[in-house]
């Protein structure tokens, strides 16, 4: 963890007037995450946006057969 993240965690704890080391750690991690916004991943131009939605509904039919065989 960087020094600037720890300092940000200490500053946040002082602002809240709470002197808990766990709070400092959480706020330090939060400062790291808020400074680096994730970069969105672009889909290839040929990707169909609905491709992920058009899939069969999950089913447990095969598992029912396994349960019947195990209990016999």
Secondary structure, DSSP 8 states (H G I E B T S, - for coil): --HHHHHHHHHHHHHHT---HHHHHHHHHHHHHHHS--------TT--TTTTT-S-----HHHHHHHHHHH-
